Every structure is written in structure tokens, then in C-alpha cells.
Amino acid sequence: MKNLVVTLISGVGLGVGASYFFDPERGRRRRARARDKMLSAAHVTGGAIDTTSRDVANRTQGLLAGIRSRLTRDDVIEPVLVERVRARIGGVVSHPSSIEVTAADGRITLRGPILAHEVDRLIRRVAVVRGVRSIDSQLQVHQEPSDVPGLQGAPARRRGLERFEFFQTQWSPTARLLAGIAGGSLGLVAARQAGLTGLALGAAGLTLLARAATNLELKRLLGVGGGRRAVVVQKTIDVAAPLEDVFDFWSRYENFPRFMAHVREVRRGAGDRSHWTVAGPGGVPIRWDTEVTRFEPNRLIAWKTVEGAPVAHSGMVRFDPNPDGTTRVDIKMSYNPPGGAMGHAVAAFLGSDPKRAMDDDLVRFKSLLEEGRTRVRGEPVKLNELG
């Protein structure tokens, strides 16, 4: 029975795929797009493999060099050792200039005022400096800066703090490789587990794989606390129309439904605000309010959603004249869909890709201004019919 169900599901999947790619009207375009995406993916994958292999090799060499330096005696002159120590302590204490460092035969002596909560961190940092064999702490420890002259003034910027690799915003190729391996391993283990344990392991594995593949922070990946920047879309088009006409057309937001297929209505509100109604998944309307944050006539328009919008986003459109009299339009938009970047990926897989929708919208925008007509949701639209 189980094999029959699997066979039926596979047959249905193959049938749907065949009808999608071999459709008489759109099949050729879909096959060409799939081929282009596969070639692009192969190119990106090849570059990623090359970058990752070089990163792993470099890190391995660095690790071996570090081990060798720990196992061999490093005799350096005292001024060099002092400078090594000073270079490492700048990021761990609030007032590094108040710390006096001296060296004698690999023994480092530390003197000067320091806050109590910084002592252990300073000692640990100095202990790992190459050439340091022992530490003599003669520090003057204070719980509060109070009236201690050496602890007055603004604390130094802590640029030297080293964060663990997986706590950083951007992961290195090696870290992404390790995370991907771990995520795949968790997925294999989850496939053999039943109940909540399997679900938890599967979710963790999928999250690790997605984090490694996209190199996006979890808050952007999952859409939790990511603000308006989970997904960023940037497009540029040239429109064969004068700059003033292009800017005037775009600045009248109530005309957006005439070339944006998913926008149902835009109504101007009080001040710089507008109320939007957009068709969401399954045609369910989604509404939000936006406000203009920058408006420079014939040059730039920027906006963002107000607090509480179901899909937080922001954007900016820049208009520049070309030497031949046409207009270049640069559009940059960032948004946070439900589920973050992973939600965006699922929507793209199901055929609701906002990036592709923007491409289609801009084609209609260009057609309206250049040819005076286009089609939206199957209906003809003419430029002279717009408000």
C-alpha cells in the first residue's frame, strides 16, 4: 500500500511538472528560464566551492602555524614583545593608555589602574600573545572609576574584541561549510526519529542549512526582529521618456495598480502617508500604510511602512537623466515577508516571487511610458486613461 501511494504521488508530481514545462504557450519560456537558472546556479556553486576550499586551506595553515608557535620557543627583543601585548589589550580594557607594560625574558609586568571586571579578560588576552611566558600582575584594581585619574574620560572603542565565528553577522566559507554539514547530519538523524524529537531536529537542521546557504542572520532569515531588511531587491531600468515625465508618473501613487499586478488600490492619506491594498497569497487582501521619508523633485522618492504594518518594508527610487534623453530608474526595496527570507524562498517556489513580480511590473511601467499602453491582470491599460 505504501509503495502504491509513493508511486501515485510521484506520478502526480511528474504530470504537474510536465504540464508546467511543456505548456504550448509558456512552456518554451519556462524551460529557458529553468535552464538559465541551472547554469547560474552551477556558476555560483563552482565559485563557492573554489572560495571555500581556499578558505579551508588558509585556515588550516594558520592553525598549524599557531600550534608550531606554541610548541617552539619564541625569543623576541623586549620592545617587540611589549608592542605585541599593547596591540592586543586595546580592545579589552576601557582605558588601555593607563596600563603600563614592561617585559623581561618573556615575563610581562602589568601596572596601572583598571576596573575589576576587566582584570580576568586582560590577563587571558595577554597570556595568549606569542612570546609571553609568564605574567606579573601589579594592577591597581578598582570597582568604580570614581576619582581615579587614569580611569576618567570616555572609554576607548573596543575594536579588538574577537567574536566567536558563529556569533558573527557574516560567516566565513569554512563556517558555512561546517554549518551545512551539521545541518545535513541533523536532517538525516531527524529522518530516523519520530514525534517531537524528529521535528525539532529537522527544524534545527533545516535552519542551519538555510543559514549556511544564504549567509543571512537568523533574524533576517526567519523574519523575527529583522525589521524591514529580511529581503533586499534592487533593479535598474532605462525608460525612453524625459526625466520629468517619468518622475511625475511614478510620484502619483494612485496609478500604481495600473501597472503593478498585485497592487489593488493606493489612496493618499494625511500628510505624506498613503494607504495600500495588495493581493496576498490566495488573493487575500493585505493592507498597510506608508509614509514618504524623502522627496526630491525629479531626483528621488523614498518611503517606509508605518509601525504595525503586516509586511514591513522600505524603498527608494532614484531618477537620473541619460545623455540620449532617456531616464534611468534605480529601485531598491527591502521588506520582511512572513517567515523572513525563508518565507520568501517558499513563496518563490510556489510561484509568488516578489522579485519576479517586480520585473514584470517594471516592464509594464516601461511600456506605458514608451508605448502608451500595456496589460495588467489581462486587462488593457492606456496611458491617457491614467489619473
C-alpha positions, 0 to 999 in steps of 0.5 A: 500500500505504501509503495502504491501511494509513493508511486501515485504521488510521484506520478502526480508530481511528474504530470504537474511538472510536465504540464508546467514545462511543456505548456504550448504557450509558456512552456518554451519560456519556462524551460529557458528560464529553468535552464538559465537558472541551472547554469547560474546556479552551477556558476555560483556553486563552482565559485563557492566551492573554489572560495571555500576550499581556499578558505579551508586551506588558509585556515588550516595553515594558520592553525598549524602555524599557531600550534608550531608557535606554541610548541617552539620557543619564541625569543623576541627583543623586549620592545617587540614583545611589549608592542605585541601585548599593547596591540592586543589589550586595546580592545579589552580594557576601557582605558588601555593608555593607563596600563603600563607594560614592561617585559623581561625574558618573556615575563610581562609586568602589568601596572596601572589602574583598571576596573575589576571586571576587566582584570580576568579578560586582560590577563587571558588576552595577554597570556595568549600573545606569542612570546609571553611566558609568564605574567606579573600582575601589579594592577591597581584594581578598582570597582568604580572609576570614581576619582581615579585619574587614569580611569576618567574620560570616555572609554576607548572603542573596543575594536579588538574584541574577537567574536566567536565565528558563529556569533558573527553577522557574516560567516566565513566559507569554512563556517558555512561549510561546517554549518551545512554539514551539521545541518545535513547530519541533523536532517538525516538523524531527524529522518530516523526519529519520530514525534517531537524529537524528529521535528525539532531536529529537522527544524534545527537542521533545516535552519542551519542549512538555510543559514549556511546557504544564504549567509543571512542572520537568523533574524533576517532569515526567519523574519523575527526582529529583522525589521524591514531588511529580511529581503533586499531587491534592487533593479535598474531600468532605462525608460525612453521618456524625459526625466520629468515625465517619468518622475511625475508618473511614478510620484502619483501613487494612485496609478500604481495598480495600473501597472503593478499586478498585485497592487489593488488600490493606493489612496493618499492619506494625511500628510505624506502617508498613503494607504495600500491594498495588495493581493496576498497569497490566495488573493487575500487582501493585505493592507498597510500604510506608508509614509514618504521619508524623502522627496526630491523633485525629479531626483528621488522618492523614498518611503517606509511602512508605518509601525504595525504594518503586516509586511514591513518594508522600505524603498527608494527610487532614484531618477537620473537623466541619460545623455540620449534623453532617456531616464534611468530608474534605480529601485531598491526595496527591502521588506520582511515577508512572513517567515523572513527570507525563508518565507520568501524562498517558499513563496518563490517556489510556489510561484509568488516571487516578489522579485519576479513580480517586480520585473514584470511590473517594471516592464509594464511601467516601461511600456506605458511610458514608451508605448502608451499602453500595456496589460495588467491582470489581462486587462488593457491599460492606456496611458491617457486613461491614467489619473 
